[in-house]
Amino acid sequence: MNVFSFSLTETDFVSIRSALRLWGKSNDIVEGYDNAQLNRHFEMWANFVQTDWRDWDISEYNHDIGCRYWIQIAIDYATPQTRNLLEKSVQPIDEIFKTKMKLCSNQQNSSKMPQSGQPYFWETNTIYPE
């Protein structure tokens, strides 16, 4: 069952796809980015924060956390109205992460995001049991 259902505007797509190009994504990935992809990343993030990572390898954790970058790029490059909707939708999931997180010794690389200029909370904190 899909919990998330977003409808990005054409203006959102133009801006987000441009940012994806800056991020270094291939043209196939950029042009294939659509509402279904965004919905899937939200669902993946919700599953990620609910996962008990004790029995998972750290490389799997580091790979799977990538879904949050896809959400952030949509937030950062969407129109203000869409941005507000996305931020409100991701906030409850982010809050769950924040209640579980602790400062991580092996921080994510913030250069994964174009023009981020700051580390995000999921880069400097972890819910992986160290």
Secondary structure, DSSP 8 states (H G I E B T S, - for coil): ---------HHHHHHHHHHHHHTT--HHHHHH--HHHHHHHHHHHHHHHHS-GGGS-HHHHHHHTHHHHHHHHHHHHS-HHHHHHHHHHHHHHHHHHHHH-EE-SS---GGGSTT--S--HHHHEE-S--
